[in-house]
Amino acid sequence: MKLKTLATTLAVTAGLACSFSASASRITFTVDEAYAVDASTSGTLVQADKINGGFVERLNFDGAGNFDAKAFATFGQFFLGSNSLNTGLNNQYSLYAIFEASGTSGQDGAIDFFIGDQGGFRLYLDRGNDTKLSDDDDVESVINTDDDVELGFSMGLGDNLATSTTIMGQNVTAFKFDFMDFELTGEGENYFVAPNPFAFSLEVGGDFDAFAPAGTQIIRGDVSAEFMAVPEPSTIAVMGLGLLGLCAVRRRKA
């Protein structure tokens, strides 16, 4: 029975991976780090295809089949292929995102799940490299934002699913959120200089408690952002930041 449940969970995860990877392809993007540090300058260009970081998320279940979530994600490292890049990110400046979603939760056999009905996110540039949470367990406690500028946003939640089950005493999770119609601000166009237009998704993987029928959980994990080509260039709407986690992870014990 446990193996059957595990197979079901992995099948759901694999299905998610196929359905989303088929609609977009990963590309190299270019940022202007001179502008990131000083808005009056430009020309220090960095090419990458992934950004890594971490997140803290507050997840609420109301006990009546509904949930809401809010997260604070920070990014600290560019990658090109398998190589990490030594850049100004997390040294001279930083990037962070605040995202939220709400929807319904339920159970299918031994698998708990929740699906978002609505949500959005906003991506910010922190020139002072000092924006953080004053309380590590409170995603609302963001401080030192005076020099921050918004780079882009999305208020459209696309396909998404999160699942959790217990296999041989271990919590196994898989979750994915796709945010659509991402739009760059003027500052965003100065920082993300290529390609134009572009779409990107955010891959998230981490440990968290099994979904409770009610109550609040604080979860943490790693976050990885990849820019994706627009599937249909003629489409006005640009696909945006997604919270993508397609992983089965062993819960870390204190």
Kinemage of the C-alpha trace (Angstrom):
@kinemage 1
@onewidth
@group {chain A} dominant
@subgroup {mainchain}
@vectorlist {calphas} color= white
{ca met a 1} P 0.000 0.000 0.000
{ca lys a 2} L 2.819 2.388 0.887
{ca leu a 3} L 4.581 1.668 -2.391
{ca lys a 4} L 1.335 2.219 -4.277
{ca thr a 5} L 0.868 5.574 -2.538
{ca leu a 6} L 4.458 6.549 -3.340
{ca ala a 7} L 3.956 5.580 -6.987
{ca thr a 8} L 0.797 7.695 -7.121
{ca thr a 9} L 2.568 10.704 -5.633
{ca leu a 10} L 5.511 10.392 -8.016
{ca ala a 11} L 3.137 9.953 -10.952
{ca val a 12} L 1.402 13.211 -10.042
{ca thr a 13} L 4.791 14.919 -9.782
{ca ala a 14} L 5.952 13.530 -13.125
{ca gly a 15} L 2.714 14.622 -14.765
{ca leu a 16} L 3.194 18.145 -13.483
{ca ala a 17} L 6.757 18.218 -14.789
{ca cys a 18} L 5.742 17.081 -18.264
{ca ser a 19} L 2.750 19.388 -18.594
{ca phe a 20} L 4.694 22.519 -17.665
{ca ser a 21} L 8.029 21.780 -19.335
{ca ala a 22} L 6.241 21.148 -22.618
{ca ser a 23} L 4.947 24.726 -22.811
{ca ala a 24} L 8.215 26.650 -22.374
{ca ser a 25} L 11.976 26.289 -22.791
{ca arg a 26} L 14.787 27.531 -20.578
{ca ile a 27} L 16.866 30.391 -21.976
{ca thr a 28} L 19.826 32.573 -21.027
{ca phe a 29} L 18.952 36.032 -19.718
{ca thr a 30} L 21.013 39.206 -19.249
{ca val a 31} L 20.950 41.661 -16.354
{ca asp a 32} L 22.649 45.040 -15.953
{ca glu a 33} L 24.342 45.026 -12.562
{ca ala a 34} L 25.637 48.591 -12.868
{ca tyr a 35} L 22.013 49.770 -12.940
{ca ala a 36} L 21.212 47.492 -9.998
{ca val a 37} L 23.746 49.326 -7.843
{ca asp a 38} L 23.283 52.866 -9.228
{ca ala a 39} L 20.291 53.923 -11.350
{ca ser a 40} L 22.408 56.594 -13.081
{ca thr a 41} L 24.818 54.055 -14.611
{ca ser a 42} L 24.614 51.025 -16.902
{ca gly a 43} L 26.734 48.591 -18.847
{ca thr a 44} L 27.919 45.894 -16.429
{ca leu a 45} L 26.147 42.935 -18.016
{ca val a 46} L 25.834 39.420 -16.624
{ca gln a 47} L 24.460 36.421 -18.520
{ca ala a 48} L 22.908 33.596 -16.536
{ca asp a 49} L 20.186 30.964 -16.811
{ca lys a 50} L 19.269 30.422 -13.169
{ca ile a 51} L 19.130 32.269 -9.837
{ca asn a 52} L 19.223 30.440 -6.506
{ca gly a 53} L 18.074 31.479 -3.064
{ca gly a 54} L 15.674 30.551 -0.293
{ca phe a 55} L 12.197 31.301 1.022
{ca val a 56} L 10.071 31.505 4.153
{ca glu a 57} L 6.329 30.862 3.782
{ca arg a 58} L 3.323 31.125 6.065
{ca leu a 59} L 0.633 28.585 5.210
{ca asn a 60} L -2.832 28.752 6.816
{ca phe a 61} L -5.550 26.081 6.734
{ca asp a 62} L -8.969 27.116 8.073
{ca gly a 63} L -10.296 23.609 8.728
{ca ala a 64} L -13.109 24.095 6.203
{ca gly a 65} L -11.188 23.099 3.075
{ca asn a 66} L -9.528 26.445 2.342
{ca phe a 67} L -5.971 27.759 2.578
{ca asp a 68} L -3.981 30.933 2.078
{ca ala a 69} L -0.225 31.367 1.780
{ca lys a 70} L 2.284 34.210 1.754
{ca ala a 71} L 6.029 33.936 1.244
{ca phe a 72} L 9.198 36.033 1.263
{ca ala a 73} L 11.884 34.719 -1.106
{ca thr a 74} L 15.434 36.028 -1.467
{ca phe a 75} L 17.918 35.335 -4.292
{ca gly a 76} L 21.662 35.258 -3.779
{ca gln a 77} L 23.463 33.424 -6.593
{ca phe a 78} L 23.477 33.425 -10.411
{ca phe a 79} L 24.254 30.255 -12.344
{ca leu a 80} L 25.154 29.588 -15.968
{ca gly a 81} L 24.761 25.905 -16.617
{ca ser a 82} L 26.317 24.131 -13.636
{ca asn a 83} L 28.691 27.009 -12.873
{ca ser a 84} L 27.986 29.540 -10.116
{ca leu a 85} L 28.884 33.130 -11.048
{ca asn a 86} L 30.772 35.639 -8.943
{ca thr a 87} L 28.658 38.788 -9.390
{ca gly a 88} L 27.296 41.724 -7.435
{ca leu a 89} L 24.167 39.783 -6.438
{ca asn a 90} L 24.067 39.354 -2.661
{ca asn a 91} L 27.258 41.412 -2.420
{ca gln a 92} L 26.377 44.891 -3.718
{ca tyr a 93} L 22.621 44.397 -4.101
{ca ser a 94} L 19.953 41.723 -3.747
{ca leu a 95} L 16.703 40.512 -5.302
{ca tyr a 96} L 13.631 39.341 -3.442
{ca ala a 97} L 10.002 38.450 -4.135
{ca ile a 98} L 6.819 38.499 -2.101
{ca phe a 99} L 4.147 36.083 -3.277
{ca glu a 100} L 0.741 34.943 -2.104
{ca ala a 101} L -1.973 32.486 -3.050
{ca ser a 102} L -5.280 31.147 -1.766
{ca gly a 103} L -7.547 28.281 -2.698
{ca thr a 104} L -8.883 24.942 -1.536
{ca ser a 105} L -7.423 21.884 0.169
{ca gly a 106} L -8.525 18.279 0.464
{ca gln a 107} L -7.482 14.642 0.511
{ca asp a 108} L -7.297 11.917 -2.130
{ca gly a 109} L -6.738 8.614 -0.349
{ca ala a 110} L -3.535 8.979 1.673
{ca ile a 111} L -2.459 12.100 -0.219
{ca asp a 112} L -3.257 15.569 1.115
{ca phe a 113} L -3.355 18.354 -1.470
{ca phe a 114} L -4.183 22.000 -2.042
{ca ile a 115} L -4.860 23.957 -5.228
{ca gly a 116} L -4.654 27.730 -5.569
{ca asp a 117} L -7.580 29.653 -7.066
{ca gln a 118} L -5.909 33.054 -7.071
{ca gly a 119} L -2.564 34.614 -6.267
{ca gly a 120} L 0.206 36.958 -7.314
{ca phe a 121} L 3.790 38.035 -6.704
{ca arg a 122} L 6.031 41.107 -6.883
{ca leu a 123} L 9.752 41.075 -7.591
{ca tyr a 124} L 12.026 43.738 -6.055
{ca leu a 125} L 15.566 45.062 -6.372
{ca asp a 126} L 17.273 45.967 -3.083
{ca arg a 127} L 20.154 48.353 -3.869
{ca gly a 128} L 21.262 48.455 -0.252
{ca asn a 129} L 21.405 44.658 0.073
{ca asp a 130} L 19.808 44.974 3.500
{ca thr a 131} L 16.120 44.105 3.118
{ca lys a 132} L 15.196 41.199 5.394
{ca leu a 133} L 12.662 39.883 7.898
{ca ser a 134} L 12.987 41.341 11.375
{ca asp a 135} L 11.311 38.139 12.639
{ca asp a 136} L 12.362 34.987 10.770
{ca asp a 137} L 8.946 33.418 11.403
{ca asp a 138} L 6.905 36.451 10.281
{ca val a 139} L 6.694 36.990 6.509
{ca glu a 140} L 5.060 40.378 7.162
{ca ser a 141} L 8.098 41.742 9.046
{ca val a 142} L 10.037 43.030 6.009
{ca ile a 143} L 12.364 45.921 6.927
{ca asn a 144} L 14.915 48.259 5.260
{ca thr a 145} L 12.875 48.762 2.074
{ca asp a 146} L 13.455 52.524 1.548
{ca asp a 147} L 15.906 52.060 -1.349
{ca asp a 148} L 14.056 49.154 -2.978
{ca val a 149} L 12.396 49.324 -6.414
{ca glu a 150} L 9.823 47.003 -7.974
{ca leu a 151} L 11.092 45.171 -11.060
{ca gly a 152} L 7.939 43.314 -12.071
{ca phe a 153} L 4.723 41.700 -10.953
{ca ser a 154} L 2.062 39.137 -11.780
{ca met a 155} L -1.475 38.923 -10.466
{ca gly a 156} L -2.521 35.851 -12.463
{ca leu a 157} L -2.225 32.363 -10.971
{ca gly a 158} L -1.985 29.571 -13.531
{ca asp a 159} L -1.783 25.786 -13.163
{ca asn a 160} L -0.764 24.664 -9.695
{ca leu a 161} L -0.894 21.748 -7.293
{ca ala a 162} L 0.678 20.767 -3.972
{ca thr a 163} L 0.662 17.266 -2.490
{ca ser a 164} L 1.902 15.576 0.676
{ca thr a 165} L 1.917 12.033 1.974
{ca thr a 166} L 3.845 9.886 4.458
{ca ile a 167} L 5.914 6.985 3.155
{ca met a 168} L 7.604 4.657 5.675
{ca gly a 169} L 7.470 7.347 8.333
{ca gln a 170} L 8.868 10.099 6.096
{ca asn a 171} L 6.958 13.108 4.793
{ca val a 172} L 7.054 13.310 0.968
{ca thr a 173} L 5.998 16.554 -0.720
{ca ala a 174} L 5.565 17.967 -4.207
{ca phe a 175} L 4.269 21.435 -5.024
{ca lys a 176} L 4.009 23.766 -8.017
{ca phe a 177} L 2.582 27.223 -8.550
{ca asp a 178} L 2.696 29.079 -11.870
{ca phe a 179} L 2.039 32.818 -11.954
{ca met a 180} L 1.026 34.190 -15.367
{ca asp a 181} L 1.071 37.510 -17.255
{ca phe a 182} L 4.297 38.787 -15.716
{ca glu a 183} L 4.988 42.444 -16.469
{ca leu a 184} L 8.230 44.383 -16.066
{ca thr a 185} L 8.194 47.890 -14.624
{ca gly a 186} L 10.413 50.606 -16.105
{ca glu a 187} L 13.092 49.692 -13.571
{ca gly a 188} L 12.642 46.042 -14.488
{ca glu a 189} L 13.326 46.768 -18.179
{ca asn a 190} L 16.552 48.555 -17.207
{ca tyr a 191} L 17.725 45.617 -15.107
{ca phe a 192} L 16.519 42.694 -17.280
{ca val a 193} L 17.906 43.884 -20.607
{ca ala a 194} L 17.505 40.636 -22.575
{ca pro a 195} L 15.610 38.819 -23.873
{ca asn a 196} L 12.610 41.023 -24.497
{ca pro a 197} L 9.943 39.884 -23.973
{ca phe a 198} L 10.615 36.917 -21.746
{ca ala a 199} L 8.902 34.695 -19.183
{ca phe a 200} L 10.338 32.984 -16.162
{ca ser a 201} L 9.293 30.418 -13.591
{ca leu a 202} L 10.538 29.924 -10.064
{ca glu a 203} L 11.426 26.414 -8.951
{ca val a 204} L 10.975 25.854 -5.224
{ca gly a 205} L 11.936 22.775 -3.218
{ca gly a 206} L 12.036 22.365 0.552
{ca asp a 207} L 10.914 20.487 3.638
{ca phe a 208} L 7.627 21.253 5.353
{ca asp a 209} L 5.140 19.645 7.711
{ca ala a 210} L 2.297 17.492 6.436
{ca phe a 211} L -0.735 19.595 5.609
{ca ala a 212} L -2.829 19.951 8.737
{ca pro a 213} L -6.633 20.072 8.600
{ca ala a 214} L -6.424 23.453 10.345
{ca gly a 215} L -3.851 25.864 11.699
{ca thr a 216} L -0.786 27.799 10.581
{ca gln a 217} L 2.583 26.443 9.461
{ca ile a 218} L 5.879 28.205 8.725
{ca ile a 219} L 7.840 26.409 6.008
{ca arg a 220} L 11.279 27.029 4.540
{ca gly a 221} L 13.105 25.761 1.498
{ca asp a 222} L 15.428 26.461 -1.394
{ca val a 223} L 14.309 28.503 -4.362
{ca ser a 224} L 15.634 28.462 -7.923
{ca ala a 225} L 14.477 30.799 -10.727
{ca glu a 226} L 14.811 30.000 -14.422
{ca phe a 227} L 13.801 32.246 -17.300
{ca met a 228} L 11.610 30.610 -19.911
{ca ala a 229} L 10.978 31.489 -23.556
{ca val a 230} L 7.476 32.705 -24.380
{ca pro a 231} L 5.679 29.676 -25.938
{ca glu a 232} L 3.720 31.865 -28.387
{ca pro a 233} L 5.575 35.106 -29.253
{ca ser a 234} L 2.399 36.595 -30.736
{ca thr a 235} L 0.655 36.380 -27.385
{ca ile a 236} L 0.509 39.711 -25.570
{ca ala a 237} L 0.478 38.158 -22.097
{ca val a 238} L 3.892 36.968 -20.943
{ca met a 239} L 4.118 33.931 -18.722
{ca gly a 240} L 5.504 34.827 -15.302
{ca leu a 241} L 7.108 33.732 -12.076
{ca gly a 242} L 5.960 30.345 -10.862
{ca leu a 243} L 6.611 28.634 -7.587
{ca leu a 244} L 7.722 25.257 -8.850
{ca gly a 245} L 8.671 22.430 -6.591
{ca leu a 246} L 8.731 18.955 -8.082
{ca cys a 247} L 10.713 17.118 -5.449
{ca ala a 248} L 10.304 14.372 -2.878
{ca val a 249} L 12.341 15.413 0.126
{ca arg a 250} L 13.081 13.984 3.519
{ca arg a 251} L 11.955 16.288 6.300
{ca arg a 252} L 14.846 17.755 8.266
{ca lys a 253} L 14.705 17.028 11.998
{ca ala a 254} L 15.830 19.544 14.557
